[in-house]
Amino acid sequence: MTGAADTSIASASADAPRGVLTGSALLTGSGLSNQLGAAFGALAFDALGTSGVVAVRQLVSAAILLPVARPKFRSFTWAQWWPALLLGVVLATMNLSLYGAVDRIGLGLAVTLEFLGPLAVALCSSRTRADLLLAAGAALGVYVLLLPDASSDVLGYALGLLAACCWASYILLNRMLGGRLSGLQAPATATLVSSLLTLPITVHLIADGRFLGWPLLLAALSGLLCSVIPYSIDVIALRWVTTRFFGVFMSINPMFAALAGVVVLGEVPVAHEWIGMAIIVGVNAIAVSRGLKRSRSA
């Protein structure tokens, strides 16, 4: 009996580093997909408006995730319903505020502000001095990347901060739902709720004759890259890594956003933005390394 238990412990210990690496790889893919999708969506702002792009994005997400996940709504308990419904409200608010910020201050700066949400989660769940130093390092990278001044767009920054609050809620709710709903039922249900909340915008686009053409295709692609892929990946990744690790590792998103801005939107970062990105990458490398060391010693 003791031998079997020892084998089980050894197996769990051996799997732990693989979990950190798997989670890191998943989150990297999620970040790349998310920021490329946001950049493609920004190309449709002039034709559809920021809220129109969000509405199409949520509609596409629901149309893809619902048939795949096939949530068993009739068997949901209230303990499953309330966080799923709340997550849907959070998704709609997060996307509307983020795209509003992107339209005013650019993709890189908007996503940098949004990252303060995961950073807050990392800070609140940190238990050691080293963890706090990592979170502080990520915060420093964000500040250097942003370097706000008197000419800053206050409304754009406010929208970015609202998106940050939503992203923090998104992490916590996803973590909770990962243990209450199997597979992709949680993100599928949440995207259904968010698509219903933005349905009036979709109806307005159709009535206005704007629900067609190249902008619609770009918005739909944004829905796939920003919602379907990241939402699916994140709920799986949070089964492999802690919310603290998730929060710190998400600091890679401002870098991906800046790079997507360069490639897709022609938004070339200035010197301090490159320095901020370098700090953020360094923090992530240390965070992953520490996560592997912890898992090996567990």
Secondary structure, 3 states (H helix, E strand, C coil): CHHHHHHHHHHHHHHHHHHHHHHHHHHHHHHHHHHHHHHHHHCCHHHHHHHHHHHHHHHHHHHHHHHHHCCCHHHCCHHHHHHHHHHHHHHHHHHHHHHHHHHHHCHHHHHHHHCHHHHHHHHHCCCCHHHHHHHHHHHHHHHHHHCCCCCCCHHHHHHHHHHHHHHHHHHHHHHHHHCCCCCCHHHHHHHHHHHHHCHHHHHHHHHCCCCCHHHHHHHHHHHHHHHHHHHHHHHHHCCCCCHHHHHHHCCHHHHHHHHHHHHHHCCCCCHHHHHHHHHHHHHHHHHHHHHHHHHHHC
